[in-house]
């Protein structure tokens, strides 16, 4: 969150006052070291040249800059505990005497500029913040030598000075209605109007959209029975085949839920479905949802559930196969709740794919990892690693299994809802029902350019590198990643949020840094998990500011919290 910068002249210098952003963390730590460690000797010198405030994780910083250099800072926070509380006289308790307090900390100005108006403007920034957020009092630990200055700013002493290192600090406060007239005018001149940061999309869907895809989505609609629309449909289908999907492609208006409902209905028409149950493999939220699709379609199946966050329990499947072959097997290739990439190639090698219909949910994997050959049916979507607009359900099938389903369906009296009729969709050269061109054209553009199968090798290699970088950085901050390294998805990482935070609190902190992460789903929140997804063209530089801020956050959390760098 950044407030509008305000400017002042200091001699021949131009100084701007603004709220900090994550990239400022290093410069802030250096300024705090120079002031509170090297000069005031309030803290011991650890030799790093940086000092991270114990309340850094909850501080809001306002900075003074001159000619691109940080020349002053001040921090505010409103969450107990407050450092000033420890400096009150014995028997005086801050929670009993304070009225909506905002603690002001770390006011510092570079030497040579301390007789300028920089300190005044930094204090005004904290006043503006207090007024904008409804705080009634400001509390501060004033350096004894500067007590006269603080009194001019309206502060009153609440007790005698208390030693901290080589310096003495006095607990002080001022009510917002007691602001000096000059500071009140300064504070009210530029009201805090936080500007929403430009967020970097690190969600597991929808993906971050490229300009050419956004432009395609904004074009006028195309009639869904026109020759141009049919050409787009055939182009998209061919690109999807080139990505490794089975030959028969159906494009329906919907998402992954509809795609899997359609597959469940198709499985009802397998010749063996009535005589032999199927198998669902799961070790995460979306594998469990396949069981819901199968149950709703009236399918008989055995659920093989592995530990949450691990790969499919293929050892148990091997035992089951020793006693006979199921009619079908269904699993999620990239389990996006856990960030685990399941061994689909191993699964396909374990079974006779001409006798057992192996189905894969590739909603999160298509476009991000290689799709193995041999599956009977594959479902996916337009809005994840294919980097297009959500809203198109993709269901691909091997011709052998299309023929099997068609033959059995012709002999069956059961009806299929038209919206889920894959046989019709697989046999047509265009979508059987209305599909918005504002969805199809962006998908075509993405498959032509960013997600062109001809460049898949380089794309997948780059995404794997970024995935390794994300996981290494998270581990360096002491955070637990759900997936083991050998089973980790290259495009989606699920991790435990820092100690002392709920998932919601951490997501809010990341958003303030300028990054949009996932974790709102109840199955993630209750486990204190969040997710970073790099669907598309990301570089390590795109993520530098996030990991820098996360590193400072990890250093600011007390050691007993369990979040130590490298743990």
ChimeraX attribute file (.defattr): number of C-alpha atoms within 10 A of each C-alpha:
attribute: neighborCount
match mode: 1-to-1
recipient: residues
	/A:1	16
	/A:2	16
	/A:3	19
	/A:4	15
	/A:5	14
	/A:6	13
	/A:7	15
	/A:8	15
	/A:9	13
	/A:10	14
	/A:11	9
	/A:12	6
	/A:13	11
	/A:14	13
	/A:15	24
	/A:16	21
	/A:17	23
	/A:18	19
	/A:19	20
	/A:20	20
	/A:21	19
	/A:22	18
	/A:23	15
	/A:24	16
	/A:25	19
	/A:26	15
	/A:27	14
	/A:28	23
	/A:29	18
	/A:30	17
	/A:31	23
	/A:32	24
	/A:33	26
	/A:34	19
	/A:35	19
	/A:36	19
	/A:37	21
	/A:38	15
	/A:39	13
	/A:40	16
	/A:41	16
	/A:42	17
	/A:43	16
	/A:44	12
	/A:45	14
	/A:46	10
	/A:47	8
	/A:48	9
	/A:49	14
	/A:50	18
	/A:51	22
	/A:52	18
	/A:53	20
	/A:54	14
	/A:55	20
	/A:56	20
	/A:57	18
	/A:58	16
	/A:59	18
	/A:60	20
	/A:61	25
	/A:62	25
	/A:63	27
	/A:64	27
	/A:65	20
	/A:66	17
	/A:67	10
	/A:68	10
	/A:69	10
	/A:70	20
	/A:71	23
	/A:72	26
	/A:73	27
	/A:74	24
	/A:75	25
	/A:76	26
	/A:77	21
	/A:78	17
	/A:79	12
	/A:80	12
	/A:81	13
	/A:82	20
	/A:83	17
	/A:84	20
	/A:85	18
	/A:86	15
	/A:87	22
	/A:88	21
	/A:89	14
	/A:90	8
	/A:91	6
	/A:92	14
	/A:93	12
	/A:94	18
	/A:95	13
	/A:96	7
	/A:97	9
	/A:98	15
	/A:99	13
	/A:100	14
	/A:101	25
	/A:102	26
	/A:103	25
	/A:104	27
	/A:105	24
	/A:106	19
	/A:107	22
	/A:108	22
	/A:109	23
	/A:110	15
	/A:111	11
	/A:112	8
	/A:113	14
	/A:114	14
	/A:115	11
	/A:116	14
	/A:117	14
	/A:118	26
	/A:119	19
	/A:120	16
	/A:121	22
	/A:122	24
	/A:123	22
	/A:124	23
	/A:125	30
	/A:126	25
	/A:127	27
	/A:128	22
	/A:129	22
	/A:130	25
	/A:131	19
	/A:132	14
	/A:133	11
	/A:134	12
	/A:135	18
	/A:136	17
	/A:137	21
	/A:138	24
	/A:139	25
	/A:140	26
	/A:141	27
	/A:142	26
	/A:143	20
	/A:144	18
	/A:145	12
	/A:146	11
	/A:147	19
	/A:148	11
	/A:149	14
	/A:150	20
	/A:151	16
	/A:152	11
	/A:153	19
	/A:154	18
	/A:155	23
	/A:156	18
	/A:157	18
	/A:158	15
	/A:159	15
	/A:160	15
	/A:161	20
	/A:162	18
	/A:163	14
	/A:164	14
	/A:165	13
	/A:166	11
	/A:167	17
	/A:168	17
	/A:169	21
	/A:170	24
	/A:171	25
	/A:172	23
	/A:173	25
	/A:174	21
	/A:175	18
	/A:176	19
	/A:177	12
	/A:178	13
	/A:179	20
	/A:180	16
	/A:181	12
	/A:182	11
	/A:183	19
	/A:184	17
	/A:185	12
	/A:186	18
	/A:187	23
	/A:188	15
	/A:189	11
	/A:190	15
	/A:191	16
	/A:192	20
	/A:193	13
	/A:194	12
	/A:195	10
	/A:196	12
	/A:197	14
	/A:198	13
	/A:199	14
	/A:200	16
	/A:201	20
	/A:202	22
	/A:203	20
	/A:204	24
	/A:205	21
	/A:206	18
	/A:207	22
	/A:208	23
	/A:209	20
	/A:210	16
	/A:211	9
	/A:212	13
	/A:213	23
	/A:214	16
	/A:215	14
	/A:216	20
	/A:217	21
	/A:218	12
	/A:219	12
	/A:220	9
	/A:221	13
	/A:222	16
	/A:223	14
	/A:224	19
	/A:225	14
	/A:226	9
	/A:227	11
	/A:228	12
	/A:229	21
	/A:230	16
	/A:231	13
	/A:232	18
	/A:233	24
	/A:234	16
	/A:235	14
	/A:236	22
	/A:237	23
	/A:238	17
	/A:239	18
	/A:240	23
	/A:241	15
	/A:242	15
	/A:243	21
	/A:244	16
	/A:245	30
	/A:246	22
	/A:247	17
	/A:248	22
	/A:249	30
	/A:250	27
	/A:251	26
	/A:252	27
	/A:253	20
	/A:254	17
	/A:255	19
	/A:256	23
	/A:257	16
	/A:258	21
	/A:259	27
	/A:260	27
	/A:261	18
	/A:262	23
	/A:263	26
	/A:264	24
	/A:265	22
	/A:266	22
	/A:267	24
	/A:268	21
	/A:269	21
	/A:270	23
	/A:271	16
	/A:272	18
	/A:273	17
	/A:274	14
	/A:275	11
	/A:276	15
	/A:277	16
	/A:278	24
	/A:279	23
	/A:280	23
	/A:281	25
	/A:282	28
	/A:283	24
	/A:284	25
	/A:285	17
	/A:286	19
	/A:287	25
	/A:288	18
	/A:289	16
	/A:290	23
	/A:291	23
	/A:292	15
	/A:293	19
	/A:294	23
	/A:295	13
	/A:296	12
	/A:297	17
	/A:298	12
	/A:299	18
	/A:300	18
	/A:301	20
	/A:302	15
	/A:303	17
	/A:304	18
	/A:305	19
	/A:306	16
	/A:307	11
	/A:308	16
	/A:309	23
	/A:310	22
	/A:311	25
	/A:312	29
	/A:313	16
	/A:314	17
	/A:315	9
	/A:316	13
	/A:317	18
	/A:318	13
	/A:319	10
	/A:320	15
	/A:321	13
	/A:322	8
	/A:323	8
	/A:324	9
	/A:325	17
	/A:326	22
	/A:327	22
	/A:328	22
	/A:329	25
	/A:330	27
	/A:331	25
	/A:332	32
	/A:333	29
	/A:334	32
	/A:335	29
	/A:336	24
	/A:337	25
	/A:338	28
	/A:339	29
	/A:340	30
	/A:341	27
	/A:342	23
	/A:343	16
	/A:344	22
	/A:345	15
	/A:346	11
	/A:347	19
	/A:348	20
	/A:349	10
	/A:350	13
	/A:351	18
	/A:352	12
	/A:353	16
	/A:354	12
	/A:355	13
	/A:356	20
	/A:357	25
	/A:358	25
	/A:359	27
	/A:360	24
	/A:361	26
	/A:362	24
	/A:363	29
	/A:364	30
	/A:365	26
	/A:366	24
	/A:367	29
	/A:368	27
	/A:369	24
	/A:370	15
	/A:371	20
	/A:372	18
	/A:373	13
	/A:374	21
	/A:375	26
	/A:376	25
	/A:377	26
	/A:378	27
	/A:379	28
	/A:380	28
	/A:381	30
	/A:382	31
	/A:383	26
	/A:384	26
	/A:385	26
	/A:386	29
	/A:387	27
	/A:388	31
	/A:389	25
	/A:390	22
	/A:391	19
	/A:392	25
	/A:393	23
	/A:394	26
	/A:395	28
	/A:396	28
	/A:397	24
	/A:398	19
	/A:399	15
	/A:400	11
	/A:401	21
	/A:402	20
	/A:403	13
	/A:404	14
	/A:405	19
	/A:406	18
	/A:407	14
	/A:408	14
	/A:409	19
	/A:410	10
	/A:411	9
	/A:412	10
	/A:413	7
	/A:414	9
	/A:415	9
	/A:416	16
	/A:417	9
	/A:418	11
	/A:419	15
	/A:420	19
	/A:421	18
	/A:422	29
	/A:423	18
	/A:424	15
	/A:425	21
	/A:426	21
	/A:427	14
	/A:428	13
	/A:429	16
	/A:430	22
	/A:431	22
	/A:432	21
	/A:433	14
	/A:434	11
	/A:435	22
	/A:436	18
	/A:437	22
	/A:438	20
	/A:439	22
	/A:440	26
	/A:441	25
	/A:442	26
	/A:443	26
	/A:444	25
	/A:445	23
	/A:446	23
	/A:447	24
	/A:448	15
	/A:449	13
	/A:450	19
	/A:451	25
	/A:452	19
	/A:453	19
	/A:454	14
	/A:455	11
	/A:456	18
	/A:457	11
	/A:458	10
	/A:459	19
	/A:460	18
	/A:461	14
	/A:462	17
	/A:463	22
	/A:464	19
	/A:465	14
	/A:466	20
	/A:467	22
	/A:468	17
	/A:469	16
	/A:470	22
	/A:471	22
	/A:472	16
	/A:473	18
	/A:474	22
	/A:475	17
	/A:476	18
	/A:477	22
	/A:478	21
	/A:479	23
	/A:480	19
	/A:481	23
	/A:482	20
	/A:483	21
	/A:484	15
	/A:485	13
	/A:486	8
	/A:487	17
	/A:488	27
	/A:489	29
	/A:490	29
	/A:491	30
	/A:492	29
	/A:493	26
	/A:494	26
	/A:495	24
	/A:496	21
	/A:497	26
	/A:498	24
	/A:499	18
	/A:500	13
	/A:501	13
	/A:502	18
	/A:503	24
	/A:504	17
	/A:505	12
	/A:506	20
	/A:507	21
	/A:508	15
	/A:509	19
	/A:510	18
	/A:511	19
	/A:512	18
	/A:513	22
	/A:514	20
	/A:515	21
	/A:516	21
	/A:517	21
	/A:518	21
	/A:519	25
	/A:520	15
	/A:521	12
	/A:522	10
	/A:523	13
	/A:524	20
	/A:525	17
	/A:526	12
	/A:527	14
	/A:528	19
	/A:529	27
	/A:530	26
	/A:531	26
	/A:532	23
	/A:533	28
	/A:534	27
	/A:535	28
	/A:536	23
	/A:537	16
	/A:538	16
	/A:539	14
	/A:540	13
	/A:541	8
	/A:542	11
	/A:543	18
	/A:544	14
	/A:545	19
	/A:546	18
	/A:547	19
	/A:548	18
	/A:549	21
	/A:550	22
	/A:551	19
	/A:552	20
	/A:553	21
	/A:554	24
	/A:555	19
	/A:556	18
	/A:557	20
	/A:558	14
	/A:559	11
	/A:560	8
	/A:561	11
	/A:562	15
	/A:563	22
	/A:564	21
	/A:565	16
	/A:566	12
	/A:567	11
